[in-house]
Amino acid sequence: MDQPQPPRGHLPLAGGPAGDGAERAERAGRAERADAADNRRRILEAATRIIAEKGPDALTMNAVAHETGIGVGTVYRRFGDVAQLLFALLEEREKQFQEAFMTGPPPLGPDTPPLQRLRAFLHALADRVADQLDMMVAAETAAPSARYSSGAYATMHTHVTVLVTRIRPEADASLLAHMLLAPFTPSLMHHLTRDGTRTVDELKAAADQLLLGLARPR
């Protein structure tokens, strides 16, 4: 039977057993994975520092490379562009938000009547966007259509669609879900709360008015 071959690019040492080479290849592969994980951590930490100190507009791949000492080519290979880097920074907070509305306690989580759960979700979404508004606006600006093709938006849209269907089975729930999520688009929230005079609480109250129309018997 043929001996297992080590991964391409890794050869057994001359004069050593084939197994030694395979083991060394495996160790090298683990080291490469560890290096990649370390680079990811350093890049994300550097991006966070740049945004905290200079604002989202200062975040560039060259700035991250300079901050970390990692080659700019490696930064691009790891994240692709600034938009993907920004979405990676937002990912951990997004996971916490998803866990809260999918499996967390009431009223945001299960075991809550659909209308109350939808209201709790929209209020939590307003807080979630406000919490990282500058970073979200930067991500939206860098890739305007990426929001709607992202897994985060798909998860929220599906969640809202299910709740709307339970409240109004005859409605076009998918379209209404988009309409209910639209007020919390980062650029619009920035316009209303930063450029305008609206507060997050006022946005929540306006969402409640939309829900009254949804809940009203036909």
C-alpha positions as CSV (number, residue, x, y, z in Angstrom):
1,M,0.0,0.0,0.0
2,D,1.3,3.5,-0.9
3,Q,2.5,5.6,2.0
4,P,0.4,8.7,2.7
5,Q,1.9,11.7,1.0
6,P,2.6,14.8,3.0
7,P,0.8,18.0,1.8
8,R,2.2,19.6,-1.3
9,G,5.1,21.9,-0.5
10,H,6.3,19.8,2.4
11,L,8.7,17.0,1.7
12,P,10.3,14.4,4.1
13,L,13.8,15.2,5.3
14,A,16.5,13.4,3.3
15,G,17.4,10.2,4.9
16,G,14.5,10.2,7.4
17,P,11.5,7.9,7.5
18,A,8.5,9.0,5.5
19,G,6.5,9.3,8.7
20,D,8.9,11.9,10.1
21,G,8.2,14.1,7.1
22,A,4.4,13.7,7.4
23,E,4.6,14.6,11.1
24,R,6.7,17.6,10.4
25,A,4.3,18.6,7.6
26,E,1.4,18.4,10.0
27,R,3.2,20.5,12.6
28,A,4.1,23.0,9.9
29,G,0.4,23.1,8.9
30,R,-0.6,23.8,12.5
31,A,2.0,26.5,12.8
32,E,0.6,28.1,9.6
33,R,-2.9,28.0,10.9
34,A,-1.7,29.6,14.2
35,D,0.1,32.3,12.3
36,A,-3.0,33.1,10.3
37,A,-5.1,33.3,13.4
38,D,-2.6,35.6,15.0
39,N,-2.5,37.8,11.9
40,R,-6.3,38.0,12.0
41,R,-6.3,39.0,15.7
42,R,-3.6,41.6,15.1
43,I,-5.3,43.1,12.1
44,L,-8.7,43.4,13.9
45,E,-7.1,44.9,17.0
46,A,-5.2,47.4,14.9
47,A,-8.4,48.3,12.9
48,T,-10.3,48.8,16.2
49,R,-7.5,51.1,17.5
50,I,-7.5,53.2,14.3
51,I,-11.2,53.7,14.4
52,A,-11.2,54.5,18.1
53,E,-8.3,57.1,17.7
54,K,-9.0,58.6,14.3
55,G,-12.5,57.5,13.2
56,P,-13.7,55.1,10.5
57,D,-12.6,57.3,7.7
58,A,-9.0,56.7,8.7
59,L,-9.3,53.0,8.3
60,T,-7.4,51.8,5.2
61,M,-5.6,48.6,4.4
62,N,-2.3,50.5,4.3
63,A,-3.0,52.0,7.7
64,V,-3.6,48.6,9.2
65,A,-0.5,47.2,7.6
66,H,1.6,50.1,9.0
67,E,0.0,49.6,12.5
68,T,0.7,45.9,12.6
69,G,3.9,45.5,10.6
70,I,2.1,42.9,8.5
71,G,2.5,43.2,4.8
72,V,-0.3,45.0,3.0
73,G,-0.6,42.1,0.6
74,T,-1.3,39.8,3.6
75,V,-3.9,42.2,4.9
76,Y,-5.7,42.2,1.6
77,R,-5.5,38.5,1.2
78,R,-7.0,38.0,4.7
79,F,-9.9,40.5,4.4
80,G,-10.2,41.6,0.7
81,D,-11.1,45.2,1.3
82,V,-12.0,47.8,3.9
83,A,-15.7,46.8,3.8
84,Q,-14.9,43.2,4.6
85,L,-12.6,44.3,7.4
86,L,-15.3,46.5,8.9
87,F,-17.9,43.6,8.7
88,A,-15.4,41.4,10.5
89,L,-15.1,44.0,13.3
90,L,-18.9,44.0,13.5
91,E,-19.3,40.3,13.5
92,E,-18.8,39.5,17.2
93,R,-21.3,42.1,18.3
94,E,-23.7,40.8,15.7
95,K,-23.4,37.2,17.0
96,Q,-24.4,38.4,20.5
97,F,-27.4,40.2,19.0
98,Q,-28.5,37.1,17.0
99,E,-28.2,34.9,20.1
100,A,-30.4,37.3,22.0
101,F,-33.3,37.5,19.6
102,M,-33.1,33.8,18.5
103,T,-32.6,32.0,21.7
104,G,-32.5,34.6,24.5
105,P,-35.1,35.3,27.2
106,P,-38.4,37.1,26.6
107,P,-39.5,39.5,25.3
108,L,-36.8,39.4,22.7
109,G,-36.4,35.6,22.6
110,P,-38.9,32.8,22.2
111,D,-42.1,32.2,24.3
112,T,-43.3,35.7,23.6
113,P,-46.4,36.6,21.6
114,P,-45.3,37.6,18.0
115,L,-46.3,41.3,18.2
116,Q,-44.5,41.9,21.5
117,R,-41.5,40.0,20.3
118,L,-41.3,42.0,17.0
119,R,-41.6,45.2,19.0
120,A,-38.7,44.1,21.3
121,F,-36.7,43.1,18.3
122,L,-37.1,46.5,16.5
123,H,-36.2,48.3,19.8
124,A,-33.1,46.1,20.3
125,L,-32.1,46.6,16.6
126,A,-32.3,50.4,17.1
127,D,-29.9,50.1,20.1
128,R,-27.7,47.7,18.3
129,V,-27.2,50.0,15.3
130,A,-26.7,53.1,17.5
131,D,-24.1,51.2,19.5
132,Q,-21.7,50.9,16.5
133,L,-23.2,53.5,14.2
134,D,-20.0,55.1,12.9
135,M,-18.5,51.7,12.1
136,M,-21.7,50.5,10.4
137,V,-22.0,53.7,8.3
138,A,-18.4,53.2,7.2
139,A,-19.1,49.6,6.2
140,E,-22.2,50.7,4.3
141,T,-20.3,53.5,2.5
142,A,-17.5,51.1,1.5
143,A,-19.9,48.6,0.0
144,P,-23.5,50.0,-0.3
145,S,-25.2,46.8,-1.4
146,A,-23.3,44.4,0.9
147,R,-25.8,45.0,3.8
148,Y,-28.5,43.2,1.9
149,S,-26.4,40.3,0.8
150,S,-24.9,39.7,4.2
151,G,-25.8,36.8,6.5
152,A,-26.7,39.3,9.2
153,Y,-29.4,41.0,7.2
154,A,-30.7,37.7,5.9
155,T,-31.1,36.4,9.4
156,M,-32.9,39.5,10.6
157,H,-35.2,39.5,7.5
158,T,-36.1,35.9,8.0
159,H,-36.8,36.5,11.7
160,V,-39.1,39.5,11.0
161,T,-40.8,37.7,8.1
162,V,-41.7,34.8,10.4
163,L,-43.1,37.1,13.1
164,V,-45.1,39.2,10.6
165,T,-46.6,36.0,9.1
166,R,-47.8,35.0,12.6
167,I,-49.3,38.4,13.1
168,R,-50.9,38.8,9.6
169,P,-50.9,35.5,7.7
170,E,-52.5,37.1,4.7
171,A,-49.8,39.8,4.3
172,D,-46.8,39.9,2.0
173,A,-44.6,39.2,5.0
174,S,-41.3,39.3,3.2
175,L,-41.9,42.8,1.8
176,L,-43.2,44.1,5.1
177,A,-40.1,42.7,6.8
178,H,-37.9,44.8,4.5
179,M,-40.1,47.9,5.3
180,L,-39.8,47.3,9.0
181,L,-36.0,47.0,8.9
182,A,-35.5,50.0,6.6
183,P,-35.7,52.7,9.3
184,F,-32.7,51.1,11.0
185,T,-30.4,51.3,8.0
186,P,-27.2,52.8,9.4
187,S,-27.1,55.7,7.0
188,L,-30.7,56.7,7.7
189,M,-30.2,56.4,11.5
190,H,-27.0,58.6,11.2
191,H,-29.0,61.2,9.2
192,L,-31.8,61.3,11.7
193,T,-29.8,61.1,15.0
194,R,-26.6,62.9,14.0
195,D,-27.5,65.2,11.2
196,G,-31.0,65.8,12.4
197,T,-32.5,66.1,15.9
198,R,-34.2,62.8,16.4
199,T,-33.3,60.5,19.3
200,V,-33.1,56.7,19.3
201,D,-36.2,56.7,21.6
202,E,-38.1,58.6,19.0
203,L,-37.2,56.1,16.3
204,K,-38.5,53.3,18.6
205,A,-41.7,55.2,19.1
206,A,-42.1,55.6,15.4
207,A,-41.6,51.8,15.0
208,D,-44.3,51.3,17.5
209,Q,-46.7,53.3,15.3
210,L,-45.9,51.1,12.4
211,L,-46.6,48.1,14.4
212,L,-50.0,49.5,15.5
213,G,-51.0,49.4,11.8
214,L,-49.7,45.9,11.4
215,A,-51.7,44.7,14.5
216,R,-54.9,46.5,13.7
217,P,-57.7,44.0,12.6
218,R,-58.8,44.3,9.0
